[in-house]
Amino acid sequence: MNIKLVYASLTGNTEMLSDLMIEKFEEEKGLEIEKLFIEDMEDFDFLDDADAFIVATYTYGEGELPEEMEEFFEALADKDYEGKIYGVIGTGDTIYDEYCVSVDQFNEQIAKTGATNPTENLKIEIEADTDEDFENIDKFIESFASAL
Ligand SMILES: Cc1cc2nc3c(=O)[nH]c(=O)nc-3n(C[C@H](O)[C@H](O)[C@H](O)COP(=O)(O)O)c2cc1C
């Protein structure tokens, strides 16, 4: 099973969430996930051979995608990912009106590739620290792993 997680992170919150998810998938489900930093990617074929993938993003500006995610986002428009499982996670801050909207934007864009999302979008305010955060994380992991 080839599972990948691609993330963007400016100040480290989304990377921390990504690391937590990867650790929990391994510990709780025995699943290994390859972690990819969007800024290290030279082209946008890195998900083509994945059976399943997770996109992890923060939200910037006033509800904008991270700049380093924009080309990847556009490249998804030409992909046929039917048969793949995916989920979208991210961090944001509720002081902004457009809370975590990049997560929803990625979910909609990836849905057009034909891939299947068995999860609810996971949105974490800055870092996972409440009971609700950890319940949502567990739900995400259960739904994702059951669909594989
Ligand atoms: C200039 C600026 C604009 C932001 N705009 C939004 C926003 O529109 N919506 C949101 O939910 N969070 C917004 N945030 C909060 C970040 O998404 C949040 O701090 C996130 O955890 C950063 O992720 P990172 O540490 O992985 O870079 C903004 C932060 C900054 C500094």
The ligand as an SDF file (V2000), in Angstrom:
LIG
                    3D

 31 33  0  0  0  0  0  0  0  0999 V2000
   -0.9950   36.7720    7.2550 C   0  0  0  0  0  0  0  0  0  0  0  0
   -1.7680   35.5830    7.7340 C   0  0  0  0  0  0  0  0  0  0  0  0
   -3.0150   35.2990    7.1930 C   0  0  0  0  0  0  0  0  0  0  0  0
   -3.7750   34.2240    7.6410 C   0  0  0  0  0  0  0  0  0  0  0  0
   -5.0230   33.9960    7.1130 N   0  0  0  0  0  0  0  0  0  0  0  0
   -5.7720   32.9750    7.5780 C   0  0  0  0  0  0  0  0  0  0  0  0
   -7.0890   32.7200    7.0690 C   0  0  0  0  0  0  0  0  0  0  0  0
   -7.5980   33.4210    6.1910 O   0  0  0  0  0  0  0  0  0  0  0  0
   -7.7850   31.6780    7.5880 N   0  0  0  0  0  0  0  0  0  0  0  0
   -7.2900   30.8770    8.5760 C   0  0  0  0  0  0  0  0  0  0  0  0
   -7.9750   29.9570    9.0060 O   0  0  0  0  0  0  0  0  0  0  0  0
   -6.0520   31.0870    9.0820 N   0  0  0  0  0  0  0  0  0  0  0  0
   -5.2830   32.1070    8.6140 C   0  0  0  0  0  0  0  0  0  0  0  0
   -4.0290   32.3180    9.1250 N   0  0  0  0  0  0  0  0  0  0  0  0
   -3.5480   31.4560   10.2220 C   0  0  0  0  0  0  0  0  0  0  0  0
   -2.6660   30.3190    9.7260 C   0  0  0  0  0  0  0  0  0  0  0  0
   -3.3370   29.5190    8.7650 O   0  0  0  0  0  0  0  0  0  0  0  0
   -2.2960   29.4420   10.9130 C   0  0  0  0  0  0  0  0  0  0  0  0
   -1.4530   30.1670   11.7700 O   0  0  0  0  0  0  0  0  0  0  0  0
   -1.6330   28.1540   10.4870 C   0  0  0  0  0  0  0  0  0  0  0  0
   -1.5590   27.2700   11.5930 O   0  0  0  0  0  0  0  0  0  0  0  0
   -0.2490   28.3650    9.9140 C   0  0  0  0  0  0  0  0  0  0  0  0
    0.2640   27.1160    9.5070 O   0  0  0  0  0  0  0  0  0  0  0  0
    1.8150   26.7950    9.4740 P   0  0  0  0  0  0  0  0  0  0  0  0
    2.3790   27.0110   10.8830 O   0  0  0  0  0  0  0  0  0  0  0  0
    1.9050   25.3710    9.0550 O   0  0  0  0  0  0  0  0  0  0  0  0
    2.4510   27.7240    8.4880 O   0  0  0  0  0  0  0  0  0  0  0  0
   -3.2580   33.3860    8.6760 C   0  0  0  0  0  0  0  0  0  0  0  0
   -1.9960   33.6610    9.2150 C   0  0  0  0  0  0  0  0  0  0  0  0
   -1.2480   34.7420    8.7590 C   0  0  0  0  0  0  0  0  0  0  0  0
    0.1000   35.0140    9.3770 C   0  0  0  0  0  0  0  0  0  0  0  0
  1  2  1  0
  2  3  1  0
  2 30  2  0
  3  4  2  0
  4  5  1  0
  4 28  1  0
  5  6  2  0
  6  7  1  0
  6 13  1  0
  7  8  2  0
  7  9  1  0
  9 10  1  0
 10 11  2  0
 10 12  1  0
 12 13  2  0
 13 14  1  0
 14 15  1  0
 14 28  1  0
 15 16  1  0
 16 17  1  0
 16 18  1  0
 18 19  1  0
 18 20  1  0
 20 21  1  0
 20 22  1  0
 22 23  1  0
 23 24  1  0
 24 25  2  0
 24 26  1  0
 24 27  1  0
 28 29  2  0
 29 30  1  0
 30 31  1  0
M  END
$$$$
